[in-house]
């Protein structure tokens, strides 16, 4: 199989030179369990930390994180891409990009300034005009909008959610932030070790966008502990609703289950929240759990991925460099920690499931490793193959 790799270049203290190409087995293999090999850079770019494919064209998009822009690239050969149009400025430390299902626009998330940006795409996939979505407001700050009479915001009772998670966590309950007004230990917000922050500072930090059926866009704000829902309009994104997570949890990345539930991994509190929609379309937290016993307070959550049959969820943990396996229960609304195993790399920034194989990008170890998944227990095994890749931060399967 072929994969594109995103990564950091010298402008962000990385060793890469742009978008790379990774092989797992032969290029035309249908599975990814074969030996890994890095074919080198296929498109020169400054810190393309996230790469996303166009749904119908041989075009990909990269978030040029250090530059704060989005750039399109058109495929010109088996292992070559050229720039498509000019880079489109989006915001500081643009760390994620995703393309709409109809390919009419993309959404960029900027960690440095919290911007969520809609960028139009023409028929050739070329990025064009950008519009900045309304800024987030800290739900725990002095300018927070008033909450409902029952104390909820976006359908979540923060105190009840925190208490429920503590009950699930048992002896590790002290790791879960409180939602009932008690003082919590502040945690520094970090991203690629780019900008150390005052431990008490709360700054908007958009981190990921995802498309849901029915035209909804959902984004995370790691700094303000928000999951925000939007609808696209010709003028840009219009906010519809937001769900507030416990203070200091740091929602980072998401994945959608076939049941319709959305799972959110938190970078700072090492949890996975389950969001569900009511019949009226109102989203709220319906479940959640800590990733696993053994995760340390100094660790940071990274990526989420579902198993091929959607029965298991894999959560990356940086610091102790592990992968947590969680079993999906019920109709997708319940999660149960199963195991915490070695990721096989240093700083597992991103991972990808291809049937019975888990590919893990080690940002600090400059490599990608493959682990075989036990189809019965769902737990990853030891490293099967490994190859050197400079500062990898993202893996994208190519057809």
Secondary structure by P-SEA (a helix, b strand, c coil): cbbbbbbcccccccccccbbbbbcccccccccccbbbbcccccccccccbbbbcccccbbbbccccccbbbbbbbcccccccccccccccccccccccccccccbbbbbbcccbbbbbbbbcccccccbbbbccccccccccccccccccccccccaaaaaaaaaaaaacccccccccccccccbbbbbbccccccccccbbbbbbccccccccbbbbbbbcccbbbbbbbbccccccccccccccccccccccccccccbbbbbbcccbbbbbbbbccccccccccccccccccccccccccccccccccbbbbbbcccbbbbbbbbcccccbbbbcccccccccccccccccccbbbbbbccccbbbbbbbcccccccccccbbbbbcccccccccc
